[in-house]
Every structure is written in C-alpha cells, then in structure tokens.
Amino acid sequence: MDSQKYNMSFTAGALLQSESVTIAKLYLELGSWNEVKDKAIANNVLQSRAVSTLKRISYEIISRLSTLTSEELILLVNSSHKDQAYLIWMAVCRHHKFIADFATEVLRERFITFKPDLQYSDFDVFFNRKCDWHSELDGLSISTKKKLRQVLFKMLREADFLDGKNNIQATILSPRLLDVIERSGGRDIMYFTVSENAV
C-alpha cells in the first residue's frame, strides 16, 4: 500500500509558466522562500486582481519551486521557453505525487508502448485505481475530480506533452537539462515522454 497521501491542491492553476519564472527570479534575488512569499503578496508581483487568488497561486508556485535546487532554479530563469516548461513540470511532479504517478504510470507508459494518445478515460481509470490505495481521493466530489482532470490535461498541453487533439508528443530535452536531471540521480526522467534509454 502507498502510504504517502496525495496532495490534490493543484487546481489553483495549470503550469503557471511565466508566473513561476517571476517567482524563481525573486527567490534567486532574496534567497528565502518566506521573503519571496511576503514580497510576492505585498507587491502583487503576479498582478492578480484578488488577494485570495494571489495568495493561493503564490503558495502553489512556491511549493512547487521549493523542490528545485539552486542550480535548477538558475537554469529555469536562463533557459528556453520549452526547457522552462519542462523544469516547471518536473517541479510539479516532485510536489504532487498524484501527478508524478500519472506521468510515469500513464503518460510515459502509453508513450513507450506506442499508444499514440491520452484521453480523459485514461485519467478516470487511473483515478479509480488509486482510490483503492488512497482514501483521500474517495472524499472528492465529481466536480472536483473533473476540475483536477481538466487542469492536469491543460498542464500537459502547456508543457507540450499533448497536442490539441491529445496526441502524445515526444519530449526534446536540451543537453543542459538532461545534464541537470542526470546529476540529480536521473529519476526525474520518468516524468517525461522519452525512450527507455534516454539517461
């Protein structure tokens, strides 16, 4: 049985790429996530209309990015748009075990077994299977489950894992990003649509 509870708080936003880069830059300047949170909210650096939304999105981004090393954060603010999306996806997977499990057990599995697409039904089967091991999923309403599914698929499109018709796209990792993944142990490669021998 999987004892680690799933954190299902990722409905605050999808990939939040530009916002994440802004927060990462702030961290590299300040060196403290608490200071980043205070400054992000006090100065409304994400230009949110509502304080409650600003707090929720800031908290989600900080929770994700705090899983990255300083080296990974530096790469995040200095890399291409595509590598930025991949690094944020990696941070999302590190923070949200549910998404990490989906990425490895469904998305990547379908890619390496040459199943060309990913559908909502694949999410539903995965979710229902995980309910057997994670009682925290049982209490979620149908509308919350639909929202989680919608946000996850939006992330997958924003990170370019899926095209507009939900066909699975191969991940093209830059040499710099591959090097960072290798030096952190290589496990994070499982979150990407790459071949078995990528690392």
Kinemage of the C-alpha trace (Angstrom):
@kinemage 1
@onewidth
@group {chain A} dominant
@subgroup {mainchain}
@vectorlist {calphas} color= white
{ca met a 1} P 0.000 0.000 0.000
{ca asp a 2} L 1.187 3.505 -0.825
{ca ser a 3} L 1.266 5.365 2.480
{ca gln a 4} L 2.112 8.846 1.179
{ca lys a 5} L -1.074 10.894 0.928
{ca tyr a 6} L -1.832 12.662 -2.293
{ca asn a 7} L -1.873 16.464 -2.229
{ca met a 8} L -4.650 17.453 -4.621
{ca ser a 9} L -4.242 21.242 -4.399
{ca phe a 10} L -3.151 21.746 -7.997
{ca thr a 11} L -6.445 23.305 -9.170
{ca ala a 12} L -5.043 26.765 -8.262
{ca gly a 13} L -3.666 26.996 -11.786
{ca ala a 14} L -2.161 24.922 -14.551
{ca leu a 15} L 1.562 25.121 -15.412
{ca leu a 16} L 1.786 28.857 -14.485
{ca gln a 17} L 4.983 29.205 -16.508
{ca ser a 18} L 5.562 32.966 -16.657
{ca glu a 19} L 4.442 33.353 -13.019
{ca ser a 20} L 6.850 30.590 -11.947
{ca val a 21} L 9.778 32.265 -13.716
{ca thr a 22} L 8.909 35.551 -11.961
{ca ile a 23} L 8.865 33.816 -8.569
{ca ala a 24} L 12.104 31.930 -9.321
{ca lys a 25} L 13.866 35.216 -10.173
{ca leu a 26} L 12.621 36.687 -6.906
{ca tyr a 27} L 13.996 33.720 -4.965
{ca leu a 28} L 17.414 33.994 -6.624
{ca glu a 29} L 17.422 37.657 -5.609
{ca leu a 30} L 16.198 37.170 -1.996
{ca gly a 31} L 17.373 33.647 -1.112
{ca ser a 32} L 14.406 32.901 1.166
{ca trp a 33} L 11.042 31.401 0.247
{ca asn a 34} L 9.370 33.200 3.175
{ca glu a 35} L 10.675 36.530 1.907
{ca val a 36} L 9.552 35.622 -1.615
{ca lys a 37} L 6.041 34.876 -0.369
{ca asp a 38} L 5.848 38.151 1.600
{ca lys a 39} L 7.176 40.258 -1.280
{ca ala a 40} L 5.043 38.495 -3.906
{ca ile a 41} L 1.897 39.248 -1.925
{ca ala a 42} L 2.867 42.755 -0.736
{ca asn a 43} L 3.888 43.904 -4.244
{ca asn a 44} L 1.356 41.780 -6.164
{ca val a 45} L 4.167 40.589 -8.435
{ca leu a 46} L 1.804 38.182 -10.208
{ca gln a 47} L -0.620 41.052 -10.951
{ca ser a 48} L -3.637 39.229 -9.596
{ca arg a 49} L -6.963 41.047 -9.239
{ca ala a 50} L -7.919 39.341 -5.967
{ca val a 51} L -5.695 38.962 -2.908
{ca ser a 52} L -7.103 35.482 -2.214
{ca thr a 53} L -6.144 34.344 -5.738
{ca leu a 54} L -2.699 35.935 -5.399
{ca lys a 55} L -2.089 34.080 -2.126
{ca arg a 56} L -3.324 30.749 -3.483
{ca ile a 57} L -1.278 30.910 -6.700
{ca ser a 58} L 1.840 32.234 -4.914
{ca tyr a 59} L 1.638 29.410 -2.383
{ca glu a 60} L 1.228 26.774 -5.102
{ca ile a 61} L 4.149 28.093 -7.164
{ca ile a 62} L 6.446 28.400 -4.125
{ca ser a 63} L 5.533 24.867 -3.018
{ca arg a 64} L 6.481 23.564 -6.472
{ca leu a 65} L 9.652 25.602 -6.976
{ca ser a 66} L 10.988 24.860 -3.493
{ca thr a 67} L 11.523 21.266 -4.711
{ca leu a 68} L 14.145 22.538 -7.193
{ca thr a 69} L 17.812 23.005 -6.363
{ca ser a 70} L 19.514 26.398 -6.752
{ca glu a 71} L 21.171 25.075 -9.918
{ca glu a 72} L 17.786 24.042 -11.329
{ca leu a 73} L 16.269 27.430 -10.443
{ca ile a 74} L 19.131 29.244 -12.183
{ca leu a 75} L 18.569 27.069 -15.253
{ca leu a 76} L 14.836 27.827 -15.062
{ca val a 77} L 15.317 31.591 -15.337
{ca asn a 78} L 18.027 31.309 -18.010
{ca ser a 79} L 16.682 28.620 -20.335
{ca ser a 80} L 14.452 28.406 -23.390
{ca his a 81} L 10.662 28.547 -23.145
{ca lys a 82} L 10.484 24.771 -23.693
{ca asp a 83} L 13.078 23.910 -21.033
{ca gln a 84} L 11.327 26.270 -18.615
{ca ala a 85} L 8.082 24.350 -19.129
{ca tyr a 86} L 9.885 21.024 -18.585
{ca leu a 87} L 11.561 22.249 -15.378
{ca ile a 88} L 8.260 23.507 -14.011
{ca trp a 89} L 6.651 20.164 -14.924
{ca met a 90} L 9.467 18.418 -13.032
{ca ala a 91} L 8.782 20.633 -10.001
{ca val a 92} L 5.039 19.911 -10.266
{ca cys a 93} L 5.735 16.163 -10.279
{ca arg a 94} L 8.088 16.412 -7.313
{ca his a 95} L 5.484 18.326 -5.313
{ca his a 96} L 2.352 16.431 -6.404
{ca lys a 97} L 2.830 12.661 -6.142
{ca phe a 98} L -0.532 12.090 -7.842
{ca ile a 99} L 0.727 13.897 -10.967
{ca ala a 100} L 4.121 12.142 -10.752
{ca asp a 101} L 2.378 8.763 -10.623
{ca phe a 102} L 0.132 9.714 -13.534
{ca ala a 103} L 3.142 10.901 -15.552
{ca thr a 104} L 5.064 7.655 -15.021
{ca glu a 105} L 2.249 5.098 -14.925
{ca val a 106} L 0.007 6.504 -17.654
{ca leu a 107} L 1.582 9.219 -19.849
{ca arg a 108} L 5.075 7.738 -20.192
{ca glu a 109} L 3.797 4.163 -20.236
{ca arg a 110} L 1.498 4.953 -23.163
{ca phe a 111} L 4.350 6.718 -24.963
{ca ile a 112} L 6.880 3.887 -24.657
{ca thr a 113} L 4.284 1.258 -25.624
{ca phe a 114} L 3.415 3.251 -28.780
{ca lys a 115} L -0.131 4.160 -27.755
{ca pro a 116} L -0.451 7.481 -29.576
{ca asp a 117} L -2.963 9.421 -27.498
{ca leu a 118} L -4.153 10.204 -23.979
{ca gln a 119} L -7.861 10.571 -23.211
{ca tyr a 120} L -9.962 11.638 -20.240
{ca ser a 121} L -10.924 7.984 -19.805
{ca asp a 122} L -7.241 7.170 -19.113
{ca phe a 123} L -7.320 9.661 -16.251
{ca asp a 124} L -10.576 8.197 -14.929
{ca val a 125} L -9.208 4.638 -14.923
{ca phe a 126} L -6.029 5.816 -13.148
{ca phe a 127} L -8.006 7.847 -10.594
{ca asn a 128} L -10.354 4.959 -9.802
{ca arg a 129} L -7.437 2.552 -9.438
{ca lys a 130} L -5.702 4.901 -6.998
{ca cys a 131} L -8.872 5.198 -4.893
{ca asp a 132} L -8.197 1.642 -3.697
{ca trp a 133} L -4.973 2.809 -2.045
{ca his a 134} L -5.715 6.466 -1.284
{ca ser a 135} L -8.794 7.079 0.838
{ca glu a 136} L -8.281 10.853 0.450
{ca leu a 137} L -9.496 10.503 -3.145
{ca asp a 138} L -12.804 8.971 -2.097
{ca gly a 139} L -13.999 12.188 -0.498
{ca leu a 140} L -13.599 14.286 -3.658
{ca ser a 141} L -16.767 15.385 -5.418
{ca ile a 142} L -17.401 14.600 -9.089
{ca ser a 143} L -16.972 18.289 -9.937
{ca thr a 144} L -13.586 18.420 -8.151
{ca lys a 145} L -12.440 15.287 -9.973
{ca lys a 146} L -13.443 16.861 -13.305
{ca lys a 147} L -11.580 20.057 -12.402
{ca leu a 148} L -8.426 18.090 -11.469
{ca arg a 149} L -8.608 16.228 -14.772
{ca gln a 150} L -9.144 19.438 -16.742
{ca val a 151} L -6.212 21.204 -15.047
{ca leu a 152} L -3.881 18.224 -15.494
{ca phe a 153} L -4.666 17.959 -19.214
{ca lys a 154} L -4.143 21.715 -19.551
{ca met a 155} L -0.710 21.348 -17.924
{ca leu a 156} L 0.157 18.518 -20.304
{ca arg a 157} L -0.754 20.703 -23.298
{ca glu a 158} L 1.108 23.740 -21.931
{ca ala a 159} L 4.236 21.598 -21.386
{ca asp a 160} L 3.829 20.267 -24.957
{ca phe a 161} L 3.308 16.625 -23.974
{ca leu a 162} L -0.042 16.680 -25.782
{ca asp a 163} L -1.151 18.433 -28.948
{ca gly a 164} L -4.613 19.940 -29.398
{ca lys a 165} L -6.080 16.526 -30.224
{ca asn a 166} L -4.490 14.845 -27.172
{ca asn a 167} L -1.860 13.026 -29.221
{ca ile a 168} L 1.241 12.352 -27.133
{ca gln a 169} L 4.349 14.316 -28.170
{ca ala a 170} L 7.939 13.200 -27.594
{ca thr a 171} L 9.943 15.298 -25.132
{ca ile a 172} L 13.023 17.011 -26.569
{ca leu a 173} L 15.245 17.738 -23.560
{ca ser a 174} L 18.198 20.073 -24.085
{ca pro a 175} L 21.705 18.794 -23.185
{ca arg a 176} L 21.793 21.254 -20.243
{ca leu a 177} L 18.520 19.974 -18.822
{ca leu a 178} L 19.499 16.341 -19.372
{ca asp a 179} L 22.729 17.014 -17.501
{ca val a 180} L 20.839 18.512 -14.551
{ca ile a 181} L 18.473 15.524 -14.445
{ca glu a 182} L 21.393 13.073 -14.560
{ca arg a 183} L 23.186 14.852 -11.716
{ca ser a 184} L 20.078 14.721 -9.512
{ca gly a 185} L 20.025 10.935 -9.859
{ca gly a 186} L 18.130 10.572 -13.128
{ca arg a 187} L 14.816 9.560 -11.559
{ca asp a 188} L 13.014 12.684 -12.849
{ca ile a 189} L 13.407 11.437 -16.433
{ca met a 190} L 10.424 9.171 -15.707
{ca tyr a 191} L 8.114 12.219 -15.783
{ca phe a 192} L 8.858 12.809 -19.478
{ca thr a 193} L 7.847 11.211 -22.750
{ca val a 194} L 11.273 9.885 -23.639
{ca ser a 195} L 12.603 6.490 -24.675
{ca glu a 196} L 13.739 3.909 -22.127
{ca asn a 197} L 17.450 4.643 -22.639
{ca ala a 198} L 17.268 8.468 -22.542
{ca val a 199} L 19.529 8.699 -19.466
